[in-house]
Amino acid sequence: KINRKIMQKKLSIVLAGALLFGHSAFSENKLTPELMWKLGRVSEPQVSPSGSQVLYGVTYYDVKENKGNRDLYVISINGGAPLKITTTPKSENNAVWRPDGKKIAYLSSETGSSQIWEINPDGTGKVQVSNIEGGLDGFNYSADMKKIVFIQSVKLDKTINELYPDLPLTQGKIIDDLMYRHWDSWEDDSYSHVFFATYSDGKMNNDVKDIMKGERFDAPLQPMGGMEQIAISPDGKIIAYTSKKLSGKAYATSTNSDIYLYNIETGATVNLTEGMKGYDNEPSFSPDGSKISWLSMETDGYESDKNRLFVYEFATKKKTELTSQLDQNVGSTQWSKDGKSIFFISGVKATEQIYSVDLKSGNLKQYTKGDHDYTAISLTGNAIVGTKMSISLPTELFK
């Protein structure tokens, strides 16, 4: 299947590159693949806890080396000259502000495997925070900065070389069940699991715990899921994660993922979306921890079903759909600072715009209009920062 929306976005990047660079920065006046790959890709804006700065990444590609490199930048919330804070040949990913705003943390394989690093917002004082064997695939802090939640692949099955030690060089695969391949990724002997460890004095401690120990299921969902499918409550006591705990043919034919709540103090796990048969994803706690939101599709097996926004209130144990009156998908949700509304991105008339919904009244508000797509948002106390692209502009930061 060809996704028309993805093709449209790729075309907009190509045309924007031609308009911006074709007649000035380069001698040639026609767009070529080489020219397109010279463009930097802006992504993942993150407003600082103080609301004064924005963290983001820019990826450049080297055609000759056949690889890309992503560096981190910080810019004032009012614009101005950006500051490049990383300059290593290794990409910096999963960048987040530490909850106190004094440090920026990110993943880098600068010392071999992918580990957590911290750096000052001015680019000084870089230190390695974690030293986990095999590396990490994603992470985030608890709000009180006492824990770090992270994801890592865990080997639970034997490889073909372990099953047949007399064939140490074979790269063959034994396929006797579904699901053996998802898009361009083979199922292997490992499963993505959620872990947590305590954090103190700028280091992640060695008291690491796998909250899915022994489970042959993935969290986040593979092959494309990331930390947007994991959340930790503001009090640091509950980890919410997304998983599809099915196997074989049932896994391959179903889209019935669920949101699970793991209690750090008791070790108990509860399925929040038990009985909801479609694709449940992207949990997010309210600022005071009294509620949790998530995205949900209704029909099992229907990958193109409408993404709806749900909220669960812990005190009343009540689930509420907030976007039943909206005949559009919901994505990229963000709680307002006061917890009274949720902001999100939704597609309308072949564009992606910013909306919010009021939890009490259910009223919807559309903030942006025009022939453009917003691809990500991050909130301050009184403003929205987002990445926006159009047919004449590659992805840039807007407030």
N, C-alpha and C positions, 0 to 999 in steps of 0.2 A: 504494500500500500504506500502511496505517496502522500505525505502530510502537506497539504497545500499551505498551511500556516507557516510551517518550518521553511518551506521553499521561498515563501514571500519574505521572511525575515532574512534569509541568506541573500536574496536578491537585493534587499534594501542596504545591506552592508556593502555589497559589491558596488552598487550605484553611488552610494554615499562616498565611497573611496574615490570613485572616478571624479565626482563633483568637487571634492575637497582637495585632492592631490594631483589630479590628472594634468592640470595645466600650469601648476606652479612649482610644487616641490619636486617634480620629476620632469625630465625633458620630453618623454613621450606623452602624447595626448590621447592615447587609447588605453582602456583598461586591459590588463593582462593578469593571469594568475599570479605571477611574481609580484606585481604591483599590489594586488589584493592582500597578499600575505605580509606586506610591509605594515599594514594597519595594526595598531594596538587595540586589544579588546578590553574594554572597561567592564568591571563586574563587582558584585557583592558589596554595595555600600553599607556601612555600619556607622551610625551616629554614636558619638561618645556618650557616656553616662551623663556628663555635664551639659551635653547639647551644643558644645562649642566647636567640635571638629567632626570630620567625616573620614573614616578609613575606607579604602577601596583598593582593588587590585587592577593591574594592567598586564595583559599577556601579549608578548611579541613572539613571532615565529621566525625561525631561521631555516630557510628552504634548503640551504646547502647541508646543514647538520640534521635536517629532517626532525626537528623537535622545537618545542616552545619553552618559554621561561616566563614565569609570572612574578612580578615584584609588587610590593605594597607601597601605597602612598597615603599621606594625610593632608587634608586641606581644611581651611576654615569653613565653618557653616555659612559664612558670608561670601565665600569664593576667594579669589586671589591666587597667588602662586602655590602650587602643590609642592609638598616635600616628599621626596623619595626616601623611604626609610630602610629598604633592603636592597642589596646589590649583589647577592650571591648568584652563582650559575645554576643553583637549584631553585625550583619554584617554591614559593611560599603560598600555602593554601589554608582554607578553613580559618581565616583570620577573624579574631573577635577582640573586643575590648574586655579587659578584666573588669569585673563588676565595680571596682573602686575607681576605674578610669585612669589609674596610674601606669598601667602597662597595656601593651597590645600582645596578644598571644597568637601563634600560628603553627602550622605543621610544616616541617622542612626535613629533607633527607640529607642535609649538609654533612652529617657525620656518619652516613650510611643508610640506616633505616629511618622511616618517617617518625619523627619525634616532636613533642611540644617544645616550643621556644617562646621566650618573652623578650620584649624590647621596649624601651621608652618611646613615647610618641614622637620624640625628636630624632629617633634613629640610633640612640646611644644605648649602652648597657645591655647588649644582647647576651642572654644566657639560656642554656638548655634546661628545661624543666623536668622532662620525663626521660626514662631510660628503660623502655619496655622492649623485651626481646621480640623481634619480628616486626616491631613498629606499630603505629596506630593508623586508623583510617579516618578518624574524626573525633572531635572532643568538644566539651564546653564546661564552664564552671557552674557550680551552684551559686545562688545569689549571695550567700554568706561567705563564699570563698573558702569553705572548709572541705569541699569535695570537688573532684573532677570526674565527670562521666565521659566515657570514651567507647569507641567501637573498634573491634579487632577481629581478624579472621582466626578461627580455631579449627585445627585439624582433628577430625573425629573419625574419618574413614581411612582405610588402607589404600595406598596407591597401587597401580598395576605392578610397579617394581617391587613393592613389599609383598604383594600376593604371589609374584613369580620372581624370586630373587635370582634365578638363573638367567633372567633377561634384564640385566641392570640398565641397558641402554635403550630399551624400548620406550617409545612415546605413544604407543597405542592406547586406546580407551576401551573399556568394557562397558557396554550399554545394555542393561537388562531391565530398565524401568524408565518412566518419565519422572521428572522433567530433566532431560540431559543437556539442554541448551536453551538459553533465553537470549533472544536477539543475537548479538555477536559474542556472547560469553558462554563458555562451557561450564556446566556444573562440575565441581571438583570434589576433593576430599575434605574441604574446609567449609565452615559456616560462619557468617558474620554474627558476633555476639556483642551484647552490651555489658560493660564493666563500670565499676567505680572504684576510686581510691581517695584517701584523704590527701589534702593539700595544705602545706604549711611552710612558712619561711621561703616562699618562692620555689618550692620543689614538690613534685608529686611523690608521695611516699610509696613504700613497697607493699602496703596492705591491700593489694588488688583483689577484687572479687568479681567473678563472672556470675551475673544474675540469671543466666540461662544455661548453667553448667550441665553438660551432657545432652542438651537438646539439639536435635538435627534439624533446626530451623534457622532462618536468617532474620536478623533485625539489625539495621533496617532492611527493607526488601531489596533484593538483588535483581539485576546488576546495577541499577541506577540510583538507589536510595542513599541518602546521606543523613547528616545530623538534623535536617528538617523533620525527620521522622522520630526524633528522640527529644524528650523534654524532661526537666527536673523541676520539682515544685519549689516555690520561693523559700520554703522552710528547709529544703534539702532532704526531706524525708521520703518522697515518692519519685520514682522514675517512671515516666510514661514512654512506651516504645511501641513501634508498629511491627507486626509480624503476621505471616500467614502460616499457621501451624497445621499444615496439611502435607501429605506425602503422595508420591506416585502420580497416578492419573488424576486423582482428586486435586492435587496441587496444580497440575498442568492445565486443567480445564476450568479452574475456579479463580475468581478475583476477590474472594472473601477474606481479605486481610482484616485484622482487628487491632484495637488499641488496648494494650495491657498495662496495668498499674502494678509496679513492684514496690512493696513497702520495705525500705532499707532497714528499719528497726526490727521487723518481725520476719522478714524473708518471704512473706506471702505474696502471691501474684494473683490478681483479679482481672478477668476479661471485661473491660468497660463496655464493649460493644457486642456482647453476647446477644445473638438473635438478629443482629443487623447483618444481612447476607451479602452486602456488596463490599466495595473497596473503601475501607476506613483508613485514614492516613493523617499525618502531620498534626500531632497533638500539640497544644500550647496552653500553659497555665495562665490564668489571670494574674495581675500583679500582686493581689493579696492572697492568692492560692485557694480561694473559695470556689473557683470554677475551673473547668478545662474545656477548651474548644478543640474541634477536629473537623476534617473534611470527610464526607461520606458519599459514596455512590449507593444507590438503592438495590440494583439488580445484580445478582451473582452471575459472572461470566460476561457481563456487558461492559467492555472496556471504555466505550464512549458515552457512558451514562453521565448525567449531570452531576457535577460536584456540588454538594450542598454543605452549608455551614451549620454544625451542631454545637451546642453548649450543654455541659452537665454541671449541675450544682451539687456539691458534695453534701451540704446540709440537708437538702430535700430529696436527694437522689433522683432528681428530675432531669430528663433529657428534652431539649427544645431545639427544633429546627428554626434557624433565624432567617433563612433566605427562601422560604417556600413561595413567596410572592415574586421572586426573581427568576425569570426564565433564562438564566445564564449560569455559566460555571463560576465557581469561587476558587481562588488560589492565592498563595503568598500572604497568608493572614498575619496581622499584627494587632495585639491588644493596645488600646489607648493607655496612656500613663495612669489615668484614673480608673481604668477597668470598666468604664460605662459603655464602651463601644468597641467594635472590632473593625479594623481597616483591612481591605483586601483588594486584589486585582481581579478584574472580570472582563471577559471578551464581549464586545458589542459592535456589531456592524463591521467586522473584520479589523477591529482595533482592540487594544488592551488598555483599560482605563482604571483609575483608582476610585474605590467606593468605601463607604463605611455603613455599618448597621448599628442602631442603638439597641442595647440589650433590653431595656425596659419597654420602649414603645414599639420596637421592631421597624422603625422608620429607616429607610435607605437614603443615602446621600451620595451623589456622584460629584467628585471633585475635579476631574479632568475631562476635557473633550478635545477632539481634533484627530487628524490623520496621523496617529503615532501609536506606539506601543510602549507602555511601561512594563519593565521586565522584573523589577525588584523595588521594594520600598523599605524605609527605616524611619521611625518616628522620633521627633523631639517633643518637647512640651507643647509647642505651638506651631509646628511645621512638619511637613512631610518631605523627606529626601528620597529621590528615586532615580533609577536608571531609565532613560527614555531613548527610543530610537524611532526613526521615520524613514521614508523613502529617500530623503535628502540629508539625513544626519545619522552617522553611526552612533552607537550607544554612548551617551554622555550623562553626567550627573546634573540633576535639576533640583531645585527647592521650590 
